[in-house]
Amino acid sequence: MTSSQADPAPADSGQADPASVDSGTPDTGAPDSGDHRRAPRQGRAVEDPTFYRAEPVSFVRRGERMTSGQQRAWDTMHQQLLIEVPRHHASTSVLPDAQIDVPAAFDHPEHPLTVEIGSGLGEATAHAAQQHPERNFLAVEVYTPGLAKLMEEVERRGLTNVRVMQANAPEVLDVVLQPGQVDELWIFFSDPWHKKRHHKRRLITDAFAARAARVLRPGGAWRLATDWSNYAEQMREIIEASEEFNNEHLGERAGEDSPLTDIRRQEIEKREAEPDFVDERGGWAPRFEGRTLTSFEDKALKAGRNIFDLTARRL
């Protein structure tokens, strides 16, 4: 990643866009329309390194248009479900000295906490929360229509153990969540940034693993899934290189049983087939039974891509 002395970067580069910083207008709790945002004074972003994020963010900017049902759900449910976050510069940032008591936002703060980063439309969180009322679930997402869709599901299913947070995930792990506060951390299908020159924008890095280790309790689980094989290899490498995690399925599903062996022998993922390829390492978890089949995963399977699951156990 670039240093704070780099030139201003595009909005999806993993750095804060100087044009996207907040103007200081108070948060009303409504979806951010973008109307109150402005660029900093001439030269401010270059002079003040805090206007830049030094590492990848957990999102790509998308449209904020909501359906009428999503807007209604947001209007009626966000005060109950949304954990407010004091902002730094950007509209998805977290003030570095913010003090937020996440467990206290739940009806049963003593219940174990599962955090899903990049919850999308909330399908996995809503399903799991209904299956496990004895657990609390925090969905971290910046996409307002996705959070509103989850709120719709929470209301429809009558769930009381779900809360949401609209913020950049690395900052949530650095500031909001306390050491050892999380029982399970889920990251399913984060952007694989297919092109090699964009791999530096991927969310899962050694630095992110350290963040995950900070918030997970000893024995807690970090569950990952991706449909892109070289991102799966990167995830496996990071987990197995970490001194704070064990790959719970080290050496399993190797050779002919490996989903990596299978996918590399096919002409898919914009690469030529490698008919003699064999994944000798393995380390792939079976599909996590607690993850419902989301629309995204279903689309990947229909396109012929394999799903790679990994489970890292906090030491």
ZIGIJO-V646949 format. One record per backbone hydrogen bond with DSSP energy under -1.0 kcal/mol. NH is the residue of the N-H (numbers start at 1). CO is the residue of the C=O. E is the energy in kcal/mol with one decimal. If there is no record, write none. Layout:
nh: [NH:NH]
co: [CO:CO]
e: [E:E]
This chain:
nh: [6:13:20:22:37:38:44:47:48:51:52:71:72:73:74:75:76:77:78:81:82:83:93:95:98:102:105:106:111:114:115:116:117:118:122:126:127:128:129:130:131:132:135:136:137:138:139:140:141:147:148:149:150:151:152:153:154:155:156:157:159:163:164:165:168:172:173:174:175:177:180:181:182:183:184:185:186:187:189:198:199:201:202:209:210:211:212:213:214:215:216:217:219:220:221:222:223:224:225:226:232:233:234:235:236:237:238:239:240:241:246:248:250:252:255:257:258:262:263:264:265:266:268:274:277:280:283:284:285:291:294:298:299:300:301:302:303:304:305:308:310:312:313:314:315]
co: [3:10:17:89:34:21:41:43:44:48:49:67:68:69:70:71:72:73:74:77:78:164:90:86:95:100:102:103:108:136:184:138:186:140:119:122:123:124:125:126:127:128:132:112:161:114:163:116:165:143:144:145:146:147:148:149:150:151:152:153:154:137:81:139:92:168:169:170:171:172:214:178:215:113:113:221:115:223:225:195:196:198:199:205:206:207:208:209:210:211:212:182:314:217:183:312:185:310:187:308:228:229:230:231:232:233:234:235:236:237:313:311:247:249:279:254:255:258:259:260:261:263:266:264:274:278:252:252:309:288:292:294:295:296:297:298:299:301:300:226:224:222:246:220:244]
e: [-1.8:-1.6:-3.1:-4.6:-1.0:-1.0:-2.8:-2.1:-2.6:-2.0:-2.0:-2.6:-2.3:-2.3:-2.7:-2.7:-2.2:-2.3:-2.1:-2.3:-2.4:-3.0:-1.5:-3.0:-2.3:-1.1:-2.0:-1.9:-2.0:-2.9:-2.6:-2.6:-2.9:-2.8:-2.7:-2.7:-2.1:-2.4:-2.6:-1.8:-1.9:-1.9:-1.8:-3.0:-2.4:-2.8:-2.4:-3.1:-2.2:-2.0:-2.6:-2.2:-2.0:-2.3:-2.1:-1.9:-2.8:-2.3:-2.6:-2.6:-2.2:-2.3:-2.5:-2.5:-2.8:-1.5:-2.4:-1.9:-2.5:-2.4:-1.6:-2.0:-3.1:-2.7:-1.7:-2.6:-3.2:-2.4:-3.3:-1.8:-1.5:-2.4:-1.7:-2.1:-1.7:-1.5:-2.7:-2.5:-1.7:-1.5:-1.7:-2.4:-2.4:-2.7:-1.8:-2.9:-2.9:-2.6:-1.6:-1.8:-2.1:-2.3:-1.5:-2.6:-2.6:-2.5:-2.3:-2.4:-2.4:-1.4:-2.0:-2.5:-1.6:-2.2:-3.7:-1.8:-1.5:-1.8:-2.1:-2.2:-1.1:-1.1:-1.6:-2.9:-2.1:-1.1:-2.8:-1.2:-2.5:-1.8:-1.0:-2.5:-1.9:-2.1:-2.4:-2.1:-1.3:-1.6:-2.2:-3.1:-2.4:-2.7:-3.0:-3.1:-2.3]
